[in-house]
Every structure is written in structure tokens, then in C-alpha cells.
Amino acid sequence: MNWLFLTDDAVIAELRERCRSERLLQNMTQEDLATRAGLGINTIRRFEGDDSYSPSLKTFTRIIRVLGGLDVLDVLEQILPERPLDPLNPDASGRLRASPTTTKPTASEWAWGDQQ
């Protein structure tokens, strides 16, 4: 399956179906999954059957953990590099910026035509 050509809703629908199929392959009821994941039965029912339900990332993580699917996150290690903060660097603010900040000119530096 080429995930790149699917809409966000189609990706979510496919993930729901794969989780449901895996639950059934493991001969697990919705009640079993809910109990093992520490979730309510209605959450599992909505996750599997309600296309308008958008579970939190925490809920989804709990479900795939119980189903034994957390190893899919190994793929993220290949594409997202680990960037630990350097606690020994006193100059590091811990804040990452996409671009440097710019300063606005003071009133004495400003002239007509400088407005943006």
C-alpha cells in the first residue's frame, strides 16, 4: 500500500481496520482490549467503528502496545534522528528556532519606505 496517496482520513481508517483485524487474529474481544489497554469499552467501540472519532495519540499508543505493534516505531528511528540536549552546555537555551529573530528599527533608524 502506498500511504503517500491516501488522505488523512483514509490513513486513519486503514489503521483502525488493521488494529481491529489484529485484535481478532489474537482472538481478543473489545472488552479484553479495553481492559488490557486501560481504556473504556466505549473508547474501543468508537475507535473501531466511528469514522468521526479521532482518538488521542495516547489512546492509539495504548491500543497498539496491547496488540504488540509498538515495534513499528523502529521505522521512526531511521528517519527522525535523535537529538539529545547537551546539559553541559550553559549557552544552550534548549529552544530551537526555525529562523533567527529580527529586530525592528528604532524610531531614529526608520525612514519612509521602510515599512513592510
C-alpha positions in Angstrom: 0.0 0.0 0.0 1.3 3.4 -0.9 0.4 5.6 2.2 1.5 8.8 0.4 -1.5 8.8 -1.9 -4.1 8.3 0.9 -5.9 11.2 2.5 -5.5 11.6 6.3 -9.0 10.1 6.8 -8.1 7.1 4.7 -4.9 6.6 6.6 -6.8 6.6 9.9 -9.4 4.3 8.5 -6.7 1.8 7.4 -5.0 2.0 10.8 -8.4 1.3 12.5 -9.0 -1.7 10.3 -5.6 -3.1 10.9 -5.9 -2.8 14.6 -9.3 -4.4 14.5 -8.0 -7.3 12.3 -5.1 -7.8 14.6 -7.3 -7.9 17.7 -9.5 -10.6 16.0 -6.4 -12.6 14.9 -5.3 -12.6 18.6 -8.8 -13.9 19.5 -9.3 -10.8 21.7 -12.7 -9.2 22.4 -13.2 -5.5 22.5 -13.6 -5.9 26.3 -10.3 -7.7 26.6 -8.5 -5.0 24.6 -10.1 -2.2 26.7 -9.1 -3.9 30.0 -5.5 -4.6 28.9 -5.1 -1.0 27.5 -6.7 0.6 30.5 -9.4 2.2 28.3 -13.2 2.1 28.4 -15.1 -0.3 26.2 -16.9 2.6 24.5 -13.5 4.1 23.5 -12.6 0.8 21.8 -16.0 0.6 20.1 -15.7 4.2 18.9 -12.1 3.6 17.8 -13.1 0.6 15.6 -16.5 1.7 14.4 -16.9 5.5 14.4 -15.2 7.2 11.5 -15.7 10.6 13.0 -13.9 9.6 16.3 -10.4 10.9 16.5 -8.5 9.1 19.3 -5.7 10.8 21.1 -2.2 9.7 20.4 -2.1 8.3 23.9 -5.2 6.2 23.2 -3.7 4.9 20.0 -0.4 4.1 21.7 -2.2 2.1 24.4 -4.1 0.1 21.7 -1.1 -0.8 19.6 1.0 -1.6 22.7 -1.5 -4.2 23.7 -1.7 -5.6 20.1 2.1 -5.9 20.0 2.6 -3.2 17.4 4.9 -0.7 19.0 7.8 -2.1 17.0 6.5 -0.1 14.1 8.1 2.9 15.8 11.5 1.5 14.9 10.9 3.0 11.5 10.9 6.5 13.0 14.4 5.9 14.4 15.6 5.6 10.8 14.0 8.8 9.6 14.0 11.0 12.7 17.4 11.5 14.2 17.9 11.5 17.9 18.8 15.0 19.1 19.6 14.9 22.8 20.0 18.2 24.6 23.5 18.9 25.9 23.1 19.6 29.6 26.8 20.5 29.9 26.5 23.5 27.5 25.5 26.5 29.6 24.9 28.6 26.5 22.3 26.2 25.2 18.8 27.7 25.9 17.1 24.5 24.8 15.0 26.4 22.4 15.2 25.6 18.7 14.2 28.2 16.1 13.4 27.8 12.5 15.0 31.1 11.7 16.8 33.9 13.6 14.7 36.7 15.1 14.9 40.1 13.6 14.9 43.4 15.4 12.7 46.3 14.4 14.4 49.6 13.6 14.1 52.2 16.3 12.3 55.5 15.5 15.6 57.2 14.7 16.5 54.5 12.2 13.2 54.4 10.5 12.5 56.3 7.2 9.7 56.5 4.7 9.6 53.4 2.5 11.0 51.1 5.3 7.6 49.7 6.3 7.0 46.1 5.4 
